[in-house]
Amino acid sequence: MDEEKKKQIREKIKKDILEQKIEPILKRGADIDVEKYRKFLLHSAEDNCNYYFQRGIGAGYEYTFSSSTIGSGVIVSCPACGHKENITNYDDW
């Protein structure tokens, strides 16, 4: 796939991420900060990450949950580039 096609795909992915209504989904279960999660998703569409071009069957983001007596922490990481983001919403604890 040539670089121009990849650039077009990345721009479409970014647009789709920004338009997604992910807030209701993330409000279930763990305390997740929507803006931090959106920032992580946008990172995966950047030039330094080939997640969208390398993923195959069973590929997906890796989530690490840690629980405490006051809430659950969540860290999400990208298997393609190793980027990690703590997406815990500490404001709601």
C-alpha positions, 0 to 999 in steps of 0.5 A: 500500500502506498503512502498516499493511500495510508494517509487517506486511511489515517485521516478517515480513521481520525475523523471517525474517532472524533465523531464517535459517541463513545461516552455512554459505552465507557460509563459502564463498569470501570471509571474511564476518562473519555478524552484520554481514551479518545487521545489514545485512539488518535495516537493509534492513527498517527504515522508512528503507529501501524496498528490499523495496517498490522492488525489481524484476527484476534488483534486488539488493544490490551487493557490492564485493570487494577482495582482498589477500594475506591475505584478501578484503574485502567491502562490501555496499550497498543500491541503495534507500537507499545504506546500506553495510556492511563485512561482512568477517570480519577475525577469520579473516584 
